[in-house]
């Protein structure tokens, strides 16, 4: 208990002191010319700040910071790691073993457990490997990220938008639209090959050591970078890359790529980066090809990363996608063709006629998918597209409901119960065409009208798009 109180005291002291040191040299004041400082003063401030980070473990292991990390990991949900302990059991485990855990972390003897590897399918057909740490390691990493993020946040580029507080993909898209509207109609669209798998550990640790003075923390982070990966019950050692899926990975990726941001700023490029997805905006194809070659050389020779030349290209801005959108020549946003295709595929999976679930359940499954998709894409100019999608989804649902009737007599009785004339209901029920053709007939529209779909609570893309943009 005494050790915990001492750690809490050190954490509060650290927060107050570091703010006093960096406040006069904050980025916003320097950028806006509020102060005139010399390079020597900046260097001195940097050295003072690094000196304050010699005991960051005290701040990380503070009770309030661990509690906040636990809440965040619990909110993120996620499955258990290789130790099979679910998040709901951590509080009880920590009450019994917390003091031992904190002691090992503070004196540097803690050894992270391996990560469980899972593969998820990418939209392009490939597979993305995720490493799932144990709940304990996720909470420790989250606690580290909570302390390091404010330190690094003021250092990061204004052109970086991914995994940062008060920044979003929509802000990145807005900035890209501004560049295109200014006449930079060509984009250098660069893709980093398996970024999380090829990050050089030594370069990353060097970058961290220039800011962090706490050697115990640095050793702990290296341990996490090298955490073994369990595949089929066998743990293999990691020699490069960061475990994608851990709470610390987003911050580490931004630290790695901030060096790229600074280089592009130094060269005067107009660019936007969201995690490892970044576009550079230029005025001509020739300029874009020249930038592509020089930036690729920098990334591969200096950062030791790999540029995926098959997926990287120089093209007109409206010929590629960025964060699911396409930026048109006038700077307006539209939904990328692949994003539409992925959404329609999700709808097809939910409305498959052989699912064998109740119609009400199909509607319930559709609503969060439709709402989440529109909440992300409502910044696009797409009203006519949404009207077509609404119509298509309603037809998929009519098709599903008609097939549920199975027999001719059951279908006729259902149509009649929904207000269709007897002779009209028999015409459709006795028709030899498939259910998709039947779902487009007037009888199906009368029985399952647009108004009826609204009454049962089907999410309407067009109406909600108008509300979101009103």
QUIJO-V790046 format. One record per pair of residues at least 12 apart in sequence whose C-alpha atoms are under 10 Angstrom apart, sorted by the first residue. I is the first residue (numbers start at 0). GAP is how many residues later the second one is. Records with the same first field share a line. If there is no record, write none. Layout:
I = GAP / GAP
This chain:
0 = 98
2 = 55 / 59 / 96 / 99 / 100
3 = 54 / 57 / 58 / 59 / 95 / 98 / 99
4 = 57 / 58
5 = 52 / 56
6 = 48 / 49 / 50 / 51 / 52 / 53 / 54 / 55 / 56 / 99
7 = 50 / 51 / 52 / 53 / 54 / 55 / 56 / 57
8 = 49 / 50 / 53
9 = 45 / 46 / 47 / 48 / 49 / 52
10 = 44 / 45 / 46 / 47 / 48 / 49 / 50 / 51 / 52 / 53 / 54 / 136
11 = 46 / 47 / 50
12 = 39 / 46
13 = 38 / 39 / 41 / 42 / 44 / 45
14 = 37 / 44 / 132
16 = 32 / 35
17 = 30 / 31 / 32 / 33 / 34 / 35 / 133
18 = 30 / 132
19 = 29
20 = 23 / 24 / 25 / 27 / 28 / 31
21 = 20 / 23 / 24 / 26 / 27 / 129 / 132
22 = 22
23 = 13 / 18 / 21
24 = 12 / 16 / 17 / 20 / 21
25 = 128 / 129
26 = 127 / 128 / 129
27 = 126
45 = 164 / 165
46 = 163 / 164 / 166
48 = 102 / 162 / 163 / 164
49 = 159 / 160 / 161 / 162 / 163 / 164
50 = 160 / 161 / 162 / 163
51 = 159 / 160 / 161 / 162
52 = 95 / 98 / 158 / 159 / 160 / 161 / 162 / 164
53 = 157 / 158 / 159 / 160 / 161 / 162 / 163
54 = 51 / 157 / 158 / 159 / 160 / 161 / 162
55 = 50 / 88 / 91 / 92 / 156 / 157 / 158 / 159 / 160 / 161 / 162
56 = 45 / 48 / 49 / 50 / 51 / 86 / 87 / 90 / 157 / 158 / 159 / 160 / 161 / 163
57 = 44 / 47 / 48 / 156 / 159
58 = 84 / 85 / 87 / 88 / 89
59 = 42 / 45 / 46 / 80 / 81 / 82 / 83 / 84 / 85 / 86 / 87 / 88 / 157
60 = 40 / 41 / 42 / 44 / 45 / 79 / 82 / 83 / 86
61 = 40 / 81
62 = 39
63 = 79
64 = 74 / 75 / 77 / 78 / 79 / 81 / 82
65 = 73 / 74 / 75 / 76 / 77 / 78 / 80
66 = 24 / 72 / 76
67 = 71 / 74 / 75 / 78
68 = 69 / 70 / 71 / 72 / 73 / 74 / 75 / 76 / 77 / 178
69 = 17 / 20 / 21 / 65 / 66 / 68 / 69 / 70 / 72 / 73
70 = 68 / 71
71 = 66 / 67 / 70 / 71 / 175
72 = 14 / 62 / 63 / 65 / 66 / 67 / 68 / 69 / 70 / 174
73 = 12 / 13 / 14 / 16 / 61 / 64 / 65
74 = 12
75 = 171
76 = 58
77 = 54 / 57
78 = 53 / 54 / 55 / 56
79 = 36 / 52 / 53 / 54 / 55 / 56
80 = 32 / 33 / 34 / 35 / 36 / 50 / 51 / 52 / 53 / 54 / 55 / 56 / 57 / 149
81 = 31 / 32 / 33 / 34 / 35 / 50 / 51 / 52 / 53 / 147 / 148 / 151
82 = 30 / 31 / 32 / 33 / 50 / 51 / 52 / 53
83 = 50 / 51
84 = 49 / 50 / 51
85 = 48 / 49 / 50
86 = 47 / 48 / 49 / 51 / 52
87 = 47
88 = 46
89 = 45 / 46 / 49
92 = 43
93 = 42
100 = 35
101 = 38
104 = 35 / 111 / 112 / 115
105 = 110 / 111 / 114
106 = 109 / 110
107 = 107 / 108 / 109 / 110 / 111 / 112
108 = 107 / 110 / 111
109 = 110 / 113
110 = 26 / 109 / 112 / 113 / 116
111 = 21 / 22 / 24 / 25 / 28 / 108 / 109 / 111 / 112 / 113 / 114 / 115 / 116
112 = 20 / 21 / 23 / 24 / 110 / 111 / 114 / 115 / 116 / 117 / 122
113 = 17 / 18 / 19 / 20 / 23 / 110 / 112 / 113 / 114 / 115 / 116 / 120 / 121 / 122 / 123 / 124
114 = 15 / 16 / 17 / 18 / 19 / 22 / 109 / 112 / 113 / 114 / 115 / 116 / 120 / 121 / 128 / 130 / 131
115 = 14 / 15 / 16 / 17 / 18 / 112 / 113 / 114 / 115 / 116 / 117 / 119 / 127
116 = 12 / 13 / 14 / 15 / 16 / 111 / 112 / 113 / 114 / 115 / 118 / 126 / 127 / 128
117 = 12 / 13 / 14 / 112 / 113 / 127
118 = 12
122 = 215 / 216 / 218 / 219
123 = 214 / 218
127 = 66 / 116
128 = 65 / 67 / 68 / 114 / 115 / 116
129 = 66 / 99 / 113 / 114 / 115 / 116
130 = 96 / 97 / 98 / 99 / 111 / 112 / 113 / 114 / 115
131 = 97 / 98 / 111 / 112 / 113 / 114 / 115
132 = 91 / 94 / 96 / 110 / 111 / 112 / 113 / 114
133 = 112
136 = 87 / 109 / 110
137 = 107 / 108 / 109 / 110
138 = 107 / 108 / 109
139 = 107 / 108
140 = 79 / 80 / 83 / 105 / 106 / 107 / 108
141 = 104 / 105 / 106 / 107
142 = 104 / 105
143 = 73 / 76 / 77 / 103 / 104
144 = 102 / 103 / 104 / 105 / 106 / 107
145 = 101 / 102 / 105
147 = 63 / 64 / 100 / 103 / 104
148 = 15 / 16 / 99 / 102 / 103
149 = 14 / 15
150 = 60 / 61
151 = 56 / 59 / 99 / 102 / 103
152 = 12 / 98 / 101 / 102
154 = 100 / 103
155 = 98 / 99 / 101 / 102 / 103 / 105 / 106
156 = 97 / 100 / 101 / 102 / 103 / 104 / 105 / 108 / 115 / 116
157 = 103 / 107 / 114 / 115
158 = 13 / 16 / 99 / 102 / 103 / 105 / 106 / 111 / 112 / 113 / 114 / 115 / 119
159 = 12 / 94 / 97 / 98 / 101 / 111 / 112 / 113 / 114 / 115 / 116 / 118
160 = 12 / 93 / 111 / 112 / 113 / 114
161 = 88 / 89 / 91 / 92 / 110 / 111 / 112 / 113 / 114 / 115
162 = 86 / 87 / 88 / 90 / 91 / 111 / 112
163 = 86 / 87 / 90 / 110 / 111
166 = 107
167 = 106
168 = 104 / 105 / 106 / 153 / 154 / 155 / 207
169 = 153 / 155 / 206 / 207 / 209
170 = 101 / 103
171 = 99 / 100 / 101 / 102 / 106 / 150 / 151
172 = 99 / 100 / 101 / 149 / 150 / 151 / 152 / 153 / 154 / 158 / 159 / 160 / 206
173 = 98 / 153 / 157 / 158 / 159 / 205
174 = 95 / 96 / 97 / 156
175 = 94 / 95 / 96 / 97 / 103 / 104 / 105 / 141 / 146 / 151 / 155 / 157
176 = 104 / 140 / 149 / 150 / 151 / 152 / 153 / 154 / 155 / 156
177 = 149 / 152 / 153 / 154
178 = 91 / 92 / 93 / 101 / 102 / 103 / 104 / 152
179 = 101 / 102 / 103 / 136 / 137 / 138 / 147 / 148 / 149 / 150 / 151 / 152
180 = 146 / 147 / 148 / 149 / 150 / 151
181 = 101 / 148 / 149
182 = 98 / 99 / 100 / 101 / 146 / 147 / 148
183 = 86 / 96 / 97 / 98 / 99 / 100 / 132 / 133 / 145 / 147
184 = 96 / 97 / 98 / 99 / 100 / 130 / 131 / 132 / 133 / 142 / 143 / 144 / 145 / 146
185 = 93 / 94 / 95 / 96 / 97 / 98 / 99 / 100 / 101 / 102 / 128 / 129 / 130 / 131 / 132 / 133 / 143
186 = 83 / 84 / 91 / 92 / 93 / 94 / 95 / 96 / 97 / 98 / 100 / 101 / 102 / 105 / 126 / 127 / 128 / 129 / 130 / 131 / 132 / 133
187 = 83 / 90 / 91 / 92 / 93 / 94 / 97 / 99 / 100 / 101 / 102 / 103 / 104 / 107 / 124 / 125 / 126 / 127 / 128 / 129 / 132
188 = 88 / 89 / 90 / 91 / 92 / 99 / 103 / 122 / 123 / 124 / 125 / 126 / 127 / 128 / 131 / 132 / 133
189 = 86 / 87 / 88 / 89 / 90 / 102 / 105 / 106 / 117 / 118 / 119 / 120 / 121 / 122 / 123 / 124
190 = 85 / 86 / 87 / 88 / 115 / 116 / 117 / 118 / 119 / 120 / 121 / 122
191 = 84 / 85 / 86 / 104 / 107 / 108 / 113 / 114 / 115 / 116 / 117 / 119 / 120
192 = 83 / 112 / 113 / 114 / 115 / 116 / 117 / 118 / 119
193 = 47 / 82 / 111 / 112 / 113 / 114
194 = 46 / 47 / 49 / 58 / 80 / 81 / 110 / 111 / 112 / 113
195 = 44 / 45 / 46 / 47 / 48 / 49 / 53 / 54 / 56 / 57 / 80 / 109
196 = 41 / 42 / 43 / 44 / 45 / 46 / 47 / 108
197 = 41 / 42 / 43 / 44 / 106 / 107 / 108
198 = 26 / 40 / 41 / 42 / 43 / 53 / 54 / 57 / 104 / 105 / 106 / 107
199 = 25 / 39 / 40 / 41 / 42 / 56 / 103 / 104 / 105
200 = 21 / 24 / 25 / 37 / 38 / 39 / 40 / 41
201 = 20 / 38
202 = 53 / 99 / 100 / 101
203 = 18 / 21 / 37 / 38 / 48 / 49 / 51 / 52 / 53 / 99
204 = 13 / 14 / 16 / 17 / 20 / 47 / 51
205 = 12
206 = 45 / 48 / 49 / 52
207 = 13 / 44 / 47 / 48
220 = 27 / 31
221 = 20
222 = 15
223 = 14 / 18 / 19 / 22 / 24 / 25
224 = 13 / 14 / 15 / 16 / 17 / 18 / 23 / 24 / 27
225 = 12 / 13 / 14 / 15 / 16 / 17
226 = 12 / 15 / 16
227 = 15
228 = 14
240 = 12
249 = 25 / 26
250 = 24
252 = 22 / 23
253 = 19 / 20 / 21 / 22
255 = 20 / 47 / 49
256 = 16 / 18 / 19 / 42 / 46 / 48
257 = 15
258 = 40 / 43 / 44
259 = 13 / 35 / 38 / 39 / 42 / 43
260 = 12 / 17
262 = 32 / 35
263 = 16 / 31
268 = 12 / 13 / 22
269 = 12
271 = 50
273 = 48 / 49
276 = 45 / 46
277 = 44 / 45
278 = 33 / 35 / 38 / 42 / 43
279 = 12 / 15 / 34
280 = 33 / 35 / 36
281 = 32 / 34 / 35
282 = 33
283 = 30 / 31 / 32
284 = 29 / 30 / 31
285 = 28
286 = 27
287 = 25 / 26 / 27 / 28
288 = 24 / 25 / 26
289 = 24
290 = 23
291 = 17 / 20 / 21 / 22
294 = 12
295 = 12 / 13 / 16
315 = 12 / 13
316 = 12 / 14
317 = 12 / 13 / 14 / 15 / 16 / 18
318 = 17
319 = 16 / 17
320 = 13 / 14 / 15 / 16 / 17 / 18
321 = 13 / 14
322 = 12 / 13 / 16
323 = 12 / 13 / 14 / 15 / 16 / 52 / 53
324 = 12 / 13 / 14 / 15 / 51 / 52 / 54 / 55
325 = 13 / 54
326 = 53
331 = 47 / 48 / 49
332 = 44 / 45 / 46 / 47 / 48 / 49
333 = 43 / 44 / 45 / 46 / 47 / 48 / 51
334 = 42 / 43 / 44 / 45 / 46 / 47 / 50
335 = 41 / 44
338 = 34 / 38
339 = 33 / 45 / 49
342 = 26 / 27 / 30 / 46
343 = 45 / 48 / 49
345 = 20 / 23 / 24
346 = 15 / 18 / 19 / 22 / 23 / 45 / 46 / 49 / 50
347 = 45 / 48
348 = 17
349 = 12 / 13 / 14 / 15 / 16 / 19 / 46 / 47
350 = 12 / 14 / 15 / 42 / 45 / 46 / 47 / 48 / 49 / 50
351 = 44 / 45 / 47 / 48
352 = 43 / 44 / 46 / 47 / 48 / 49 / 50 / 51 / 82
353 = 46 / 49 / 50
354 = 45
355 = 44 / 48
356 = 47
357 = 42 / 43 / 46
358 = 38 / 39 / 41 / 42 / 45
359 = 41 / 96 / 97 / 98
361 = 35 / 38 / 39
362 = 34 / 90 / 93 / 94 / 95 / 96
363 = 93 / 94 / 95
365 = 27 / 92 / 93
366 = 90 / 91 / 92 / 93
367 = 91
368 = 90
369 = 20 / 88 / 89 / 90 / 91
370 = 88 / 89 / 90 / 93 / 94
372 = 88
373 = 12 / 86 / 87 / 88 / 90 / 91 / 94
374 = 86 / 89 / 90 / 93
376 = 88
377 = 83 / 84 / 86 / 87 / 88 / 89 / 90 / 91
378 = 86 / 89 / 90
379 = 85 / 89
380 = 84
381 = 80 / 83
382 = 78 / 79 / 80 / 82 / 83
383 = 78
384 = 76 / 77
385 = 74 / 75 / 76 / 77 / 79
386 = 73 / 74 / 75 / 76
387 = 73 / 74
388 = 71 / 72 / 73
389 = 60 / 68 / 69 / 70 / 71 / 72 / 73
390 = 59 / 69 / 70
391 = 48
392 = 65 / 67
393 = 45 / 46 / 51 / 54 / 55 / 56 / 59 / 64 / 66
394 = 41 / 42 / 43 / 44 / 45 / 46 / 49 / 50 / 53
395 = 39 / 40 / 43 / 44
396 = 42 / 51 / 56
397 = 37 / 38 / 40 / 41 / 42 / 46 / 47 / 49 / 50 / 51 / 55
398 = 35 / 36 / 37 / 38 / 39 / 40 / 41 / 45
399 = 35 / 36 / 39
400 = 13 / 34 / 38 / 43 / 47
401 = 12 / 13 / 27 / 33 / 34 / 36 / 37 / 42 / 46
402 = 31 / 32 / 33 / 35 / 36
404 = 24
406 = 22 / 23
407 = 18 / 20 / 21 / 22 / 23
408 = 16 / 17 / 20 / 21
409 = 19
410 = 14 / 15 / 17 / 18 / 19
411 = 12 / 13 / 14 / 15 / 16 / 17 / 18
412 = 12 / 13 / 16
413 = 15 / 33
414 = 13 / 14 / 28 / 29 / 31 / 32 / 33
415 = 27 / 31
416 = 30
417 = 25 / 26 / 28 / 29 / 30 / 31
418 = 24 / 27 / 28 / 29
419 = 22 / 23 / 24 / 25 / 26 / 27
420 = 22
423 = 18 / 19
424 = 18 / 19 / 22
426 = 16
427 = 13 / 14 / 15 / 16
428 = 14
